[in-house]
Amino acid sequence: MDLTSADDWRDIAQGRVIPSDGYCDQPYIVKTDDGAWLCCLTTGSRHEGAPGQHVVTMRSFDQGRTWSAPVKVEPDCELENSYAVMLKANSGRIYIFYGHNSDNVRSIVSHDGQSVFTRVDSLGYYVFKYSDDHGRSWSRQRHVVPVRAFQCDRENVYQGNIRFFWNVGRPFVHDGSAYIPLIKVGRMGAGFFAQSEGALLRSVNLLSETDPEKISFETLPDGDVGLRSPAGGGPVAEEQSYVVLSDGSFCVSYRGIDGYGVESYSRDGGRTWSAPQYRQTASGRRMKNPRAANFTWKCENGKYLYWFHNHGGHFIRDFWARPSLPNGGCSYYDDRNPAWLCGGREEDSPEGKIIVWSEPELVLYDRDPFIRISYPDLVEEDGNFFLTETQKNIARVHPIPAAFLEKIWQGMDGACPTPTPLLDTPGPRWPPAMRLPSFFVRNSVGSRDGGVRPGGGFSLQLELRPDAAGMLLDGLDHNDHGFAVRLSPQRELELVLSDPWGKQVLASPPLPEQAVVVTILVDGGPALVSFVADGCFLDGGEDRQFGFQRLASFLRHPNWVFQWTLSKAVANLRVFNRCLMTAECR
């Protein structure tokens, strides 16, 4: 074992692998009545959307450490079957819903008739099978879910004779009825899905009816249009994720192409919905998200978690609006690494219960920035929490420390404890230099005598005086090696890192005018630097797509002096020998 982050649970390489044929997507789990975890997965030996793509399920009795041999839901796999979700009925029967290309359509044309797609994994019929042996096998016959046509179906290039759809949303139960999400696609074109909207399939008898032919379904919402993006937000509104609040209200989150996560509420069981809005933190800041899944979960303690990617804004919209410009090989679906969580709790509003959200916390990452982490699921068992995810070639299960999640929720009340600092000193002063963790070290373990990132990190917290400006903390030697913290005329907090191999200046978004306590978070695992002002994560606002930044690979360490200089602009300095959580930055 080398000196990489072998004990950093956030590194997805530390997860428990879920078997697949190569390509793997949407690893979702239900707990069966015999104590197993049953995981469904879309897989194939080639790339996403290739012929032969199919759904499998497998079982685990040890929280994903080992799995039974995968079982194909469609044994012959001749026709594409994809993007499955599961729901357990009262009897223990498990239903699995997925898309099936039953008519063996081999190509489709784009909405404008100018392009032909041979990817045919998101069309045909929405179907289900069931298992009465806890997922060991599936019924021979598949059953079609009747789905009412919307305007977008009738106006597609085939006038609804071929329908386009898929699903990622977890089914749920409310007042004895089962609800299964569905994403309708009206147009195929740029980005593959060029127009999309959300629907819900409600069944009043699925949980109790044993004859699958007698199960009824109703398509919601009422009317001819599904859940769409806010006005001006573009034609894409997809991958809806639903939770039921304590007063019976539904809350849904979903992705668009306008750079923010979207949410809406229903107070009548999904028949009608509030005007869609961009999701916000409790402080009123829009929560940024690219075109990527952003899921909401309700936990057994009645609190909530929100998975998203914490960057975006108008930069995402601009990217879509100007597709002809050079993009350096970038994709519409990039930058899903790292993944972030916010905690949520219910509060009252004039319309009913709503969820208010905490500041973001990094939860999972890969050291390769091009890896895309998405399509998670949350599993709770005996007070323990687990996340599944996929980067499309490897799917994994990740134990998530309950203490980490508790700190997120505590942070909403300002009750998250702050650890003891290495240094806590007023300014101005010349404190002895604390030895900060290295960024890159020689790997002295194992046969490869190279370099590795050891993980770890540190945090610098400064209490600023009202007239703060210029150099705040100076840890540079006579060769300008080491580190420094400055406040620019634009009120950008700058972390300067310099050594013989190069120099990097990482600047925060402009600080709020009244900011007092600012914290620089240096996270050696994902090699990120972030900034927090008075407990609020600085996400870049309208000025930047990203609030967090990546450390340069050439930097080795910041320790080049024996004494620091703390300016009179700083009322107090606290130094921590790890990267704090946002919730701890008080």
Beta strands, then each sheet from edge to edge (+ up, - down):
strand 1: 16-18
strand 2: 23-31
strand 3: 37-44
strand 4: 54-60
strand 5: 71-72
strand 6: 81-88
strand 7: 94-100
strand 8: 108-109
strand 9: 116-117
strand 10: 125-131
strand 11: 143-144
strand 12: 164-166
strand 13: 172-174
strand 14: 177-189
strand 15: 192-203
strand 16: 218-220
strand 17: 238-244
strand 18: 250-255
strand 19: 262-266
strand 20: 277-278
strand 21: 295-298
strand 22: 304-308
strand 23: 339-349
strand 24: 352-357
strand 25: 361-364
strand 26: 374-381
strand 27: 384-390
strand 28: 395-400
strand 29: 423-426
strand 30: 441-442
strand 31: 451-452
strand 32: 457-464
strand 33: 470-476
strand 34: 482-487
strand 35: 492-499
strand 36: 502-510
strand 37: 517-523
strand 38: 528-533
strand 39: 536-537
strand 40: 549-550
strand 41: 565-566
strand 42: 570-576
sheet 1: 1+ 28- 27+ 26-
sheet 2: 2+ 3- 4+ 5-
sheet 3: 6+ 7- 10+ 11-
sheet 4: 8+ 9-
sheet 5: 12+ 14- 13+
sheet 6: 12+ 14- 15+ 16-
sheet 7: 17+ 18- 19+ 20-
sheet 8: 21+ 22- 23+ 24-
sheet 9: 21+ 22- 23+ 25-
sheet 10: 29+ 42- 32+ 37- 38+ 39-
sheet 11: 29+ 42- 32+ 37- 38+ 40-
sheet 12: 30+ 31-
sheet 13: 36+ 35- 34+ 33- 41+
end
